[in-house]
Amino acid sequence: ARQSAIAIAVTPQCYSQHNSYDSLLLTMSLDQRCQQFHDAALGTGKSKGPVKEIATLRKFLHKNQHQRFTDKAVGRLFDTIQIYCSQTQVETDALLEDALKMPFTVFSTKQKKTMIKWLEDRRGGGSATTIVTLSLIDILEDEDNRVSLMSDETGDTYEDLRLPGDQLGASIRQKYETTESVVSLEVELVDSKLTRIIGIAEE
């Protein structure tokens, strides 16, 4: 007897705009890649060695900083960075610096505070560092590309910091110019002094 088979074709139209076919595939690949980084750091998966793995992870973060990661993927990335922080590679400091520049859609403010603590511990401590949230009032069009920030709690304003010159700076400028709501920024505070803008705060 002839056997019959039913082929079920899954097309992009099967998914809503919020959960499109392309984004589903992208999410799956990001989850898998983050798991690979985690396994390599643990020593349970294929690894090119800590130095090369860290370099690859830094490139991955930069390339995918505007993607939407699942909670599971973020957890794997966070755990991977923690594993490397327990080791002695000097490259880990650069990895932490890169992770701190990631938008809130990747690492939360709480996770960034933890990573700042890791960075302090690796550098011997000595400074009281935290993250504060300030409102972006204006981008001053001067040669230094400074910004005007304000504390919603005290009303104090600050014009000492520059807009970051990397992709983060471009993202801040775009959001400032295209949104009607106030843009809140995550700013690093070291020994009561604002040092740098490290991200866009969660809304």
WODA-V404316 format. One line per field, one symbol per residue. phi: phi as a letter, one per 20 degrees, with the letter a starting at -180 (. if undefined). burial: 1 if it has 24 or more other ideal C-beta (glycine too) atoms within 12 Angstrom, else 0. A space follows every 50 residues. Layout:
phi = ???
burial = ???
//
This chain:
phi = .fedcdedeedgffdfffcfffffffffffgfffffffffffnecfbeog fffffffffffffdfdeeefgffffffffffffffeddffffffffffff effffddfgfffffffffffffenmncedbdddceeeadfedfelfcddc effdnfdcceeefgeeffffffffffeddeefeddecfddlmcfdaedre ffe
burial = 00000000000000000000000000100110111111011000000001 00110111011101101011001101110111111010101111111111 11110111101111110111010000001111111110100000011111 00000001001111000110111011000000111111100001111111 100
//
